[in-house]
Amino acid sequence: MVTIALYVGSGCTLVFDAVARETRTAAVADSSKLPLGTVHVQDNGTTPTGIHALVLK
């Protein structure tokens, strides 16, 4: 499964594995809509709450 976008309700630091299998870290603001392809959002280092994903199966 691959996400094509993430919505973050309460922002801070987001750590995720991109489609290219690279681990990336991003600082995000509250109520952010992020158009990015991810395969995994990591628990370790990720601090936002209310993360929702738009997914392709």
HUJOZI-V685514 format. One record per residue. N is the residue number from 1. RES is the residue in one small letter. PSI is psi in degrees with one decimal (999 if undefined). BURIAL is # if it has 9 or more other ideal C-beta (glycine too) atoms within 8 Angstrom, else .. Layout:
n: (N | N)
res: (RES | RES)
psi: (PSI | PSI)
burial: (BURIAL | BURIAL)
This chain:
n: (1 | 2 | 3 | 4 | 5 | 6 | 7 | 8 | 9 | 10 | 11 | 12 | 13 | 14 | 15 | 16 | 17 | 18 | 19 | 20 | 21 | 22 | 23 | 24 | 25 | 26 | 27 | 28 | 29 | 30 | 31 | 32 | 33 | 34 | 35 | 36 | 37 | 38 | 39 | 40 | 41 | 42 | 43 | 44 | 45 | 46 | 47 | 48 | 49 | 50 | 51 | 52 | 53 | 54 | 55 | 56 | 57)
res: (m | v | t | i | a | l | y | v | g | s | g | c | t | l | v | f | d | a | v | a | r | e | t | r | t | a | a | v | a | d | s | s | k | l | p | l | g | t | v | h | v | q | d | n | g | t | t | p | t | g | i | h | a | l | v | l | k)
psi: (142.8 | 133.8 | 145.5 | -8.7 | 150.9 | 145.1 | 129.4 | 116.8 | -51.2 | 114.3 | 173.5 | -112.4 | 132.3 | 124.5 | 124.8 | 159.3 | 119.0 | 167.3 | -33.0 | 9.1 | 27.2 | 137.2 | 129.1 | 154.4 | 134.4 | 140.6 | 126.7 | 150.1 | 167.5 | 145.8 | 42.4 | 139.0 | 117.2 | 110.5 | 85.1 | 148.7 | 121.4 | 153.6 | -14.6 | 132.9 | 124.1 | 142.5 | -40.8 | 111.1 | -13.3 | 124.3 | -12.8 | 159.0 | 162.6 | 45.0 | 126.9 | 146.0 | 142.0 | 118.2 | 142.3 | 134.0 | 999)
burial: (. | # | # | # | # | # | # | # | # | . | # | . | # | # | # | # | # | # | . | . | . | . | . | . | . | . | . | # | . | . | . | # | . | # | . | # | . | # | # | . | # | # | . | . | . | # | . | # | . | . | # | . | # | . | . | . | .)
